[in-house]
Amino acid sequence: MTDDEFSEIMNKIAEASPDKMSTGLLTAIIANLVRVYDLQEHWPSIMMAVTQSLSELMVEEVLCSERDAERDANNFLKAVMDKHYE
């Protein structure tokens, strides 16, 4: 499957999905996909791969938040110092 084909499938799934989803509904959808493709015996490796992927995303989000916080703090301190030396 090419990246374009994968993107097309993901877009179709997103379009067919509700705007908001509970964890219970998401769990049911994932479990049913695993069952539909008869991949139950591979669930441990699927679960680990999903966890790894989401962990990487979460780390990036934390790093972005830290960079934003540092930038905001620097801007604040600069504004304070500029005001002080006016």
Biopython code that builds the backbone (N, CA, C, O; Angstrom):
import numpy as np
from Bio.PDB.StructureBuilder import StructureBuilder

atoms = [
    (1, "MET", "N", (0.849, -1.175, 0.000)),
    (1, "MET", "CA", (0.000, 0.000, 0.000)),
    (1, "MET", "C", (0.893, 1.236, 0.000)),
    (1, "MET", "O", (1.837, 1.333, 0.785)),
    (2, "THR", "N", (0.590, 2.166, -0.877)),
    (2, "THR", "CA", (1.377, 3.389, -0.960)),
    (2, "THR", "C", (0.921, 4.375, 0.116)),
    (2, "THR", "O", (-0.137, 4.201, 0.721)),
    (3, "ASP", "N", (1.726, 5.404, 0.346)),
    (3, "ASP", "CA", (1.354, 6.451, 1.297)),
    (3, "ASP", "C", (0.065, 7.148, 0.872)),
    (3, "ASP", "O", (-0.772, 7.478, 1.711)),
    (4, "ASP", "N", (-0.092, 7.369, -0.427)),
    (4, "ASP", "CA", (-1.310, 8.012, -0.930)),
    (4, "ASP", "C", (-2.540, 7.149, -0.680)),
    (4, "ASP", "O", (-3.588, 7.656, -0.279)),
    (5, "GLU", "N", (-2.412, 5.841, -0.917)),
    (5, "GLU", "CA", (-3.528, 4.929, -0.659)),
    (5, "GLU", "C", (-3.880, 4.916, 0.831)),
    (5, "GLU", "O", (-5.054, 4.922, 1.203)),
    (6, "PHE", "N", (-2.851, 4.897, 1.670)),
    (6, "PHE", "CA", (-3.077, 4.918, 3.112)),
    (6, "PHE", "C", (-3.786, 6.214, 3.520)),
    (6, "PHE", "O", (-4.736, 6.183, 4.302)),
    (7, "SER", "N", (-3.331, 7.334, 2.998)),
    (7, "SER", "CA", (-3.967, 8.625, 3.307)),
    (7, "SER", "C", (-5.421, 8.650, 2.865)),
    (7, "SER", "O", (-6.281, 9.174, 3.572)),
    (8, "GLU", "N", (-5.694, 8.087, 1.705)),
    (8, "GLU", "CA", (-7.067, 8.038, 1.199)),
    (8, "GLU", "C", (-7.964, 7.221, 2.128)),
    (8, "GLU", "O", (-9.083, 7.629, 2.437)),
    (9, "ILE", "N", (-7.469, 6.073, 2.567)),
    (9, "ILE", "CA", (-8.238, 5.234, 3.486)),
    (9, "ILE", "C", (-8.465, 5.960, 4.807)),
    (9, "ILE", "O", (-9.574, 5.942, 5.341)),
    (10, "MET", "N", (-7.427, 6.597, 5.336)),
    (10, "MET", "CA", (-7.560, 7.316, 6.608)),
    (10, "MET", "C", (-8.556, 8.466, 6.478)),
    (10, "MET", "O", (-9.320, 8.731, 7.407)),
    (11, "ASN", "N", (-8.553, 9.146, 5.342)),
    (11, "ASN", "CA", (-9.521, 10.222, 5.119)),
    (11, "ASN", "C", (-10.947, 9.678, 5.086)),
    (11, "ASN", "O", (-11.855, 10.296, 5.642)),
    (12, "LYS", "N", (-11.152, 8.545, 4.449)),
    (12, "LYS", "CA", (-12.490, 7.938, 4.398)),
    (12, "LYS", "C", (-12.953, 7.533, 5.796)),
    (12, "LYS", "O", (-14.116, 7.722, 6.152)),
    (13, "ILE", "N", (-12.041, 6.978, 6.577)),
    (13, "ILE", "CA", (-12.384, 6.597, 7.952)),
    (13, "ILE", "C", (-12.756, 7.840, 8.754)),
    (13, "ILE", "O", (-13.743, 7.831, 9.488)),
    (14, "ALA", "N", (-11.979, 8.898, 8.619)),
    (14, "ALA", "CA", (-12.248, 10.133, 9.359)),
    (14, "ALA", "C", (-13.588, 10.733, 8.956)),
    (14, "ALA", "O", (-14.335, 11.214, 9.808)),
    (15, "GLU", "N", (-13.896, 10.709, 7.665)),
    (15, "GLU", "CA", (-15.169, 11.249, 7.181)),
    (15, "GLU", "C", (-16.352, 10.442, 7.700)),
    (15, "GLU", "O", (-17.410, 11.008, 7.976)),
    (16, "ALA", "N", (-16.190, 9.133, 7.836)),
    (16, "ALA", "CA", (-17.274, 8.269, 8.286)),
    (16, "ALA", "C", (-17.421, 8.253, 9.811)),
    (16, "ALA", "O", (-18.431, 7.782, 10.334)),
    (17, "SER", "N", (-16.430, 8.760, 10.511)),
    (17, "SER", "CA", (-16.439, 8.725, 11.974)),
    (17, "SER", "C", (-17.188, 9.922, 12.545)),
    (17, "SER", "O", (-17.286, 10.972, 11.909)),
    (18, "PRO", "N", (-17.717, 9.748, 13.765)),
    (18, "PRO", "CA", (-18.390, 10.882, 14.419)),
    (18, "PRO", "C", (-17.384, 11.985, 14.759)),
    (18, "PRO", "O", (-16.179, 11.741, 14.827)),
    (19, "ASP", "N", (-17.896, 13.196, 14.969)),
    (19, "ASP", "CA", (-17.015, 14.325, 15.311)),
    (19, "ASP", "C", (-16.282, 14.094, 16.625)),
    (19, "ASP", "O", (-15.112, 14.450, 16.770)),
    (20, "LYS", "N", (-16.984, 13.496, 17.576)),
    (20, "LYS", "CA", (-16.379, 13.187, 18.879)),
    (20, "LYS", "C", (-16.573, 11.709, 19.147)),
    (20, "LYS", "O", (-17.540, 11.100, 18.687)),
    (21, "MET", "N", (-15.620, 11.128, 19.914)),
    (21, "MET", "CA", (-15.687, 9.700, 20.160)),
    (21, "MET", "C", (-15.256, 9.428, 21.594)),
    (21, "MET", "O", (-14.280, 10.001, 22.077)),
    (22, "SER", "N", (-15.985, 8.555, 22.267)),
    (22, "SER", "CA", (-15.592, 8.140, 23.607)),
    (22, "SER", "C", (-14.494, 7.090, 23.514)),
    (22, "SER", "O", (-14.285, 6.479, 22.466)),
    (23, "THR", "N", (-13.805, 6.894, 24.617)),
    (23, "THR", "CA", (-12.776, 5.848, 24.613)),
    (23, "THR", "C", (-13.408, 4.472, 24.419)),
    (23, "THR", "O", (-12.808, 3.583, 23.814)),
    (24, "GLY", "N", (-14.630, 4.306, 24.941)),
    (24, "GLY", "CA", (-15.319, 3.022, 24.755)),
    (24, "GLY", "C", (-15.611, 2.734, 23.299)),
    (24, "GLY", "O", (-15.408, 1.615, 22.827)),
    (25, "LEU", "N", (-16.091, 3.749, 22.583)),
    (25, "LEU", "CA", (-16.381, 3.563, 21.160)),
    (25, "LEU", "C", (-15.102, 3.310, 20.374)),
    (25, "LEU", "O", (-15.071, 2.438, 19.506)),
    (26, "LEU", "N", (-14.057, 4.058, 20.669)),
    (26, "LEU", "CA", (-12.787, 3.849, 19.976)),
    (26, "LEU", "C", (-12.257, 2.442, 20.248)),
    (26, "LEU", "O", (-11.747, 1.781, 19.344)),
    (27, "THR", "N", (-12.378, 1.994, 21.478)),
    (27, "THR", "CA", (-11.957, 0.637, 21.829)),
    (27, "THR", "C", (-12.735, -0.399, 21.022)),
    (27, "THR", "O", (-12.156, -1.353, 20.503)),
    (28, "ALA", "N", (-14.049, -0.205, 20.921)),
    (28, "ALA", "CA", (-14.883, -1.138, 20.161)),
    (28, "ALA", "C", (-14.488, -1.158, 18.682)),
    (28, "ALA", "O", (-14.435, -2.222, 18.065)),
    (29, "ILE", "N", (-14.216, -0.002, 18.129)),
    (29, "ILE", "CA", (-13.820, 0.076, 16.712)),
    (29, "ILE", "C", (-12.499, -0.649, 16.488)),
    (29, "ILE", "O", (-12.370, -1.443, 15.556)),
    (30, "ILE", "N", (-11.522, -0.375, 17.345)),
    (30, "ILE", "CA", (-10.212, -1.026, 17.198)),
    (30, "ILE", "C", (-10.345, -2.536, 17.357)),
    (30, "ILE", "O", (-9.791, -3.298, 16.564)),
    (31, "ALA", "N", (-11.082, -2.969, 18.382)),
    (31, "ALA", "CA", (-11.260, -4.409, 18.608)),
    (31, "ALA", "C", (-11.935, -5.065, 17.411)),
    (31, "ALA", "O", (-11.555, -6.164, 17.008)),
    (32, "ASN", "N", (-12.928, -4.400, 16.845)),
    (32, "ASN", "CA", (-13.614, -4.975, 15.682)),
    (32, "ASN", "C", (-12.715, -5.026, 14.462)),
    (32, "ASN", "O", (-12.789, -5.981, 13.689)),
    (33, "LEU", "N", (-11.871, -4.031, 14.269)),
    (33, "LEU", "CA", (-10.921, -4.082, 13.149)),
    (33, "LEU", "C", (-9.974, -5.265, 13.313)),
    (33, "LEU", "O", (-9.690, -5.982, 12.354)),
    (34, "VAL", "N", (-9.492, -5.461, 14.530)),
    (34, "VAL", "CA", (-8.599, -6.597, 14.778)),
    (34, "VAL", "C", (-9.321, -7.906, 14.475)),
    (34, "VAL", "O", (-8.742, -8.814, 13.881)),
    (35, "ARG", "N", (-10.591, -8.003, 14.886)),
    (35, "ARG", "CA", (-11.376, -9.223, 14.628)),
    (35, "ARG", "C", (-11.690, -9.410, 13.150)),
    (35, "ARG", "O", (-11.588, -10.520, 12.627)),
    (36, "VAL", "N", (-12.078, -8.315, 12.467)),
    (36, "VAL", "CA", (-12.429, -8.400, 11.040)),
    (36, "VAL", "C", (-11.261, -8.951, 10.228)),
    (36, "VAL", "O", (-11.450, -9.743, 9.305)),
    (37, "TYR", "N", (-10.052, -8.521, 10.584)),
    (37, "TYR", "CA", (-8.879, -8.979, 9.847)),
    (37, "TYR", "C", (-8.236, -10.212, 10.486)),
    (37, "TYR", "O", (-7.151, -10.631, 10.083)),
    (38, "ASP", "N", (-8.917, -10.794, 11.491)),
    (38, "ASP", "CA", (-8.473, -12.011, 12.157)),
    (38, "ASP", "C", (-7.022, -11.895, 12.639)),
    (38, "ASP", "O", (-6.189, -12.767, 12.392)),
    (39, "LEU", "N", (-6.754, -10.789, 13.335)),
    (39, "LEU", "CA", (-5.395, -10.515, 13.807)),
    (39, "LEU", "C", (-5.271, -10.596, 15.327)),
    (39, "LEU", "O", (-4.334, -10.045, 15.905)),
    (40, "GLN", "N", (-6.222, -11.288, 15.981)),
    (40, "GLN", "CA", (-6.219, -11.370, 17.432)),
    (40, "GLN", "C", (-4.888, -11.878, 17.983)),
    (40, "GLN", "O", (-4.400, -11.375, 18.995)),
    (41, "GLU", "N", (-4.311, -12.864, 17.325)),
    (41, "GLU", "CA", (-3.059, -13.432, 17.830)),
    (41, "GLU", "C", (-1.895, -12.450, 17.717)),
    (41, "GLU", "O", (-0.859, -12.627, 18.359)),
    (42, "HIS", "N", (-2.072, -11.417, 16.899)),
    (42, "HIS", "CA", (-1.028, -10.406, 16.732)),
    (42, "HIS", "C", (-1.268, -9.167, 17.601)),
    (42, "HIS", "O", (-0.507, -8.201, 17.549)),
    (43, "TRP", "N", (-2.347, -9.214, 18.407)),
    (43, "TRP", "CA", (-2.699, -8.045, 19.213)),
    (43, "TRP", "C", (-1.548, -7.542, 20.087)),
    (43, "TRP", "O", (-1.345, -6.330, 20.151)),
    (44, "PRO", "N", (-0.785, -8.404, 20.763)),
    (44, "PRO", "CA", (0.309, -7.864, 21.584)),
    (44, "PRO", "C", (1.293, -7.007, 20.782)),
    (44, "PRO", "O", (1.713, -5.950, 21.253)),
    (45, "SER", "N", (1.660, -7.446, 19.594)),
    (45, "SER", "CA", (2.608, -6.644, 18.799)),
    (45, "SER", "C", (1.927, -5.408, 18.223)),
    (45, "SER", "O", (2.558, -4.358, 18.097)),
    (46, "ILE", "N", (0.642, -5.519, 17.872)),
    (46, "ILE", "CA", (-0.101, -4.342, 17.395)),
    (46, "ILE", "C", (-0.182, -3.308, 18.507)),
    (46, "ILE", "O", (0.073, -2.125, 18.283)),
    (47, "MET", "N", (-0.541, -3.759, 19.712)),
    (47, "MET", "CA", (-0.671, -2.868, 20.854)),
    (47, "MET", "C", (0.652, -2.155, 21.141)),
    (47, "MET", "O", (0.668, -0.952, 21.401)),
    (48, "MET", "N", (1.755, -2.897, 21.093)),
    (48, "MET", "CA", (3.068, -2.296, 21.351)),
    (48, "MET", "C", (3.435, -1.282, 20.271)),
    (48, "MET", "O", (3.992, -0.228, 20.578)),
    (49, "ALA", "N", (3.130, -1.588, 19.014)),
    (49, "ALA", "CA", (3.445, -0.662, 17.920)),
    (49, "ALA", "C", (2.611, 0.619, 18.040)),
    (49, "ALA", "O", (3.119, 1.717, 17.811)),
    (50, "VAL", "N", (1.342, 0.476, 18.397)),
    (50, "VAL", "CA", (0.480, 1.648, 18.574)),
    (50, "VAL", "C", (0.983, 2.481, 19.750)),
    (50, "VAL", "O", (1.046, 3.707, 19.663)),
    (51, "THR", "N", (1.337, 1.822, 20.842)),
    (51, "THR", "CA", (1.857, 2.520, 22.018)),
    (51, "THR", "C", (3.127, 3.285, 21.668)),
    (51, "THR", "O", (3.293, 4.435, 22.076)),
    (52, "GLN", "N", (4.010, 2.664, 20.926)),
    (52, "GLN", "CA", (5.256, 3.324, 20.508)),
    (52, "GLN", "C", (4.955, 4.555, 19.658)),
    (52, "GLN", "O", (5.527, 5.623, 19.876)),
    (53, "SER", "N", (4.069, 4.403, 18.703)),
    (53, "SER", "CA", (3.716, 5.506, 17.810)),
    (53, "SER", "C", (3.112, 6.671, 18.586)),
    (53, "SER", "O", (3.493, 7.824, 18.388)),
    (54, "LEU", "N", (2.168, 6.360, 19.469)),
    (54, "LEU", "CA", (1.525, 7.416, 20.254)),
    (54, "LEU", "C", (2.495, 8.039, 21.254)),
    (54, "LEU", "O", (2.413, 9.237, 21.524)),
    (55, "SER", "N", (3.401, 7.253, 21.803)),
    (55, "SER", "CA", (4.406, 7.787, 22.730)),
    (55, "SER", "C", (5.294, 8.808, 22.038)),
    (55, "SER", "O", (5.602, 9.859, 22.600)),
    (56, "GLU", "N", (5.702, 8.494, 20.821)),
    (56, "GLU", "CA", (6.530, 9.435, 20.060)),
    (56, "GLU", "C", (5.773, 10.736, 19.806)),
    (56, "GLU", "O", (6.343, 11.823, 19.909)),
    (57, "LEU", "N", (4.507, 10.621, 19.479)),
    (57, "LEU", "CA", (3.672, 11.800, 19.252)),
    (57, "LEU", "C", (3.543, 12.619, 20.532)),
    (57, "LEU", "O", (3.640, 13.846, 20.501)),
    (58, "MET", "N", (3.324, 11.941, 21.656)),
    (58, "MET", "CA", (3.162, 12.637, 22.930)),
    (58, "MET", "C", (4.451, 13.344, 23.347)),
    (58, "MET", "O", (4.400, 14.453, 23.881)),
    (59, "VAL", "N", (5.597, 12.721, 23.112)),
    (59, "VAL", "CA", (6.875, 13.348, 23.432)),
    (59, "VAL", "C", (7.039, 14.611, 22.593)),
    (59, "VAL", "O", (7.462, 15.645, 23.110)),
    (60, "GLU", "N", (6.713, 14.541, 21.319)),
    (60, "GLU", "CA", (6.826, 15.715, 20.449)),
    (60, "GLU", "C", (5.901, 16.833, 20.924)),
    (60, "GLU", "O", (6.279, 18.004, 20.895)),
    (61, "GLU", "N", (4.688, 16.477, 21.361)),
    (61, "GLU", "CA", (3.760, 17.490, 21.866)),
    (61, "GLU", "C", (4.308, 18.163, 23.119)),
    (61, "GLU", "O", (4.171, 19.376, 23.281)),
    (62, "VAL", "N", (4.929, 17.386, 24.007)),
    (62, "VAL", "CA", (5.521, 17.947, 25.223)),
    (62, "VAL", "C", (6.667, 18.873, 24.857)),
    (62, "VAL", "O", (6.789, 19.964, 25.413)),
    (63, "LEU", "N", (7.508, 18.443, 23.923)),
    (63, "LEU", "CA", (8.634, 19.283, 23.508)),
    (63, "LEU", "C", (8.151, 20.592, 22.895)),
    (63, "LEU", "O", (8.730, 21.649, 23.147)),
    (64, "CYS", "N", (7.094, 20.524, 22.093)),
    (64, "CYS", "CA", (6.536, 21.740, 21.506)),
    (64, "CYS", "C", (5.986, 22.654, 22.590)),
    (64, "CYS", "O", (6.175, 23.869, 22.530)),
    (65, "SER", "N", (5.313, 22.088, 23.574)),
    (65, "SER", "CA", (4.768, 22.874, 24.676)),
    (65, "SER", "C", (5.888, 23.540, 25.463)),
    (65, "SER", "O", (5.778, 24.703, 25.851)),
    (66, "GLU", "N", (6.963, 22.796, 25.695)),
    (66, "GLU", "CA", (8.102, 23.361, 26.421)),
    (66, "GLU", "C", (8.742, 24.494, 25.635)),
    (66, "GLU", "O", (9.106, 25.518, 26.214)),
    (67, "ARG", "N", (8.885, 24.325, 24.322)),
    (67, "ARG", "CA", (9.454, 25.398, 23.490)),
    (67, "ARG", "C", (8.560, 26.628, 23.515)),
    (67, "ARG", "O", (9.044, 27.756, 23.600)),
    (68, "ASP", "N", (7.245, 26.402, 23.442)),
    (68, "ASP", "CA", (6.301, 27.519, 23.503)),
    (68, "ASP", "C", (6.389, 28.230, 24.846)),
    (68, "ASP", "O", (6.384, 29.460, 24.901)),
    (69, "ALA", "N", (6.470, 27.462, 25.925)),
    (69, "ALA", "CA", (6.562, 28.051, 27.262)),
    (69, "ALA", "C", (7.859, 28.841, 27.410)),
    (69, "ALA", "O", (7.859, 29.932, 27.981)),
    (70, "GLU", "N", (8.949, 28.304, 26.907)),
    (70, "GLU", "CA", (10.231, 29.004, 26.985)),
    (70, "GLU", "C", (10.190, 30.303, 26.176)),
    (70, "GLU", "O", (10.677, 31.339, 26.629)),
    (71, "ARG", "N", (9.610, 30.240, 24.988)),
    (71, "ARG", "CA", (9.480, 31.444, 24.165)),
    (71, "ARG", "C", (8.622, 32.495, 24.868)),
    (71, "ARG", "O", (8.973, 33.674, 24.890)),
    (72, "ASP", "N", (7.506, 32.067, 25.439)),
    (72, "ASP", "CA", (6.625, 32.994, 26.148)),
    (72, "ASP", "C", (7.333, 33.616, 27.351)),
    (72, "ASP", "O", (7.204, 34.815, 27.599)),
    (73, "ALA", "N", (8.082, 32.798, 28.098)),
    (73, "ALA", "CA", (8.810, 33.312, 29.258)),
    (73, "ALA", "C", (9.874, 34.310, 28.819)),
    (73, "ALA", "O", (10.042, 35.353, 29.449)),
    (74, "ASN", "N", (10.589, 34.001, 27.750)),
    (74, "ASN", "CA", (11.606, 34.924, 27.245)),
    (74, "ASN", "C", (10.981, 36.237, 26.781)),
    (74, "ASN", "O", (11.517, 37.312, 27.050)),
    (75, "ASN", "N", (9.857, 36.151, 26.090)),
    (75, "ASN", "CA", (9.165, 37.368, 25.646)),
    (75, "ASN", "C", (8.698, 38.194, 26.835)),
    (75, "ASN", "O", (8.795, 39.421, 26.817)),
    (76, "PHE", "N", (8.190, 37.525, 27.872)),
    (76, "PHE", "CA", (7.739, 38.220, 29.075)),
    (76, "PHE", "C", (8.905, 38.929, 29.754)),
    (76, "PHE", "O", (8.812, 40.107, 30.101)),
    (77, "LEU", "N", (10.011, 38.193, 29.940)),
    (77, "LEU", "CA", (11.170, 38.796, 30.592)),
    (77, "LEU", "C", (11.742, 39.947, 29.776)),
    (77, "LEU", "O", (12.176, 40.951, 30.342)),
    (78, "LYS", "N", (11.747, 39.815, 28.463)),
    (78, "LYS", "CA", (12.218, 40.896, 27.605)),
    (78, "LYS", "C", (11.336, 42.121, 27.766)),
    (78, "LYS", "O", (11.835, 43.243, 27.849)),
    (79, "ALA", "N", (10.021, 41.909, 27.812)),
    (79, "ALA", "CA", (9.090, 43.028, 27.982)),
    (79, "ALA", "C", (9.307, 43.705, 29.324)),
    (79, "ALA", "O", (9.264, 44.932, 29.415)),
    (80, "VAL", "N", (9.541, 42.914, 30.373)),
    (80, "VAL", "CA", (9.805, 43.477, 31.708)),
    (80, "VAL", "C", (11.097, 44.286, 31.682)),
    (80, "VAL", "O", (11.149, 45.405, 32.193)),
    (81, "MET", "N", (12.125, 43.719, 31.088)),
    (81, "MET", "CA", (13.419, 44.418, 31.040)),
    (81, "MET", "C", (13.326, 45.673, 30.185)),
    (81, "MET", "O", (13.878, 46.711, 30.551)),
    (82, "ASP", "N", (12.635, 45.594, 29.050)),
    (82, "ASP", "CA", (12.472, 46.772, 28.201)),
    (82, "ASP", "C", (11.740, 47.867, 28.950)),
    (82, "ASP", "O", (12.102, 49.039, 28.844)),
    (83, "LYS", "N", (10.712, 47.501, 29.708)),
    (83, "LYS", "CA", (9.935, 48.463, 30.483)),
    (83, "LYS", "C", (10.802, 49.088, 31.578)),
    (83, "LYS", "O", (10.716, 50.284, 31.857)),
    (84, "HIS", "N", (11.635, 48.250, 32.187)),
    (84, "HIS", "CA", (12.499, 48.705, 33.267)),
    (84, "HIS", "C", (13.528, 49.739, 32.782)),
    (84, "HIS", "O", (13.854, 50.686, 33.498)),
    (85, "TYR", "N", (14.023, 49.544, 31.576)),
    (85, "TYR", "CA", (15.079, 50.416, 31.060)),
    (85, "TYR", "C", (14.546, 51.553, 30.208)),
    (85, "TYR", "O", (15.332, 52.227, 29.543)),
    (86, "GLU", "N", (13.250, 51.790, 30.202)),
    (86, "GLU", "CA", (12.671, 52.911, 29.429)),
    (86, "GLU", "C", (12.981, 54.217, 30.073)),
    (86, "GLU", "O", (12.579, 55.265, 29.568)),
]
sb = StructureBuilder()
sb.init_structure("model")
sb.init_model(0)
sb.init_chain("A")
sb.init_seg("    ")
for serial, (resi, resn, name, xyz) in enumerate(atoms, 1):
    if name == "N":
        sb.init_residue(resn, " ", resi, " ")
    sb.init_atom(name, np.array(xyz, "f"), 0.0, 1.0, " ", f" {name:<3s}", serial, name[0])
structure = sb.get_structure()
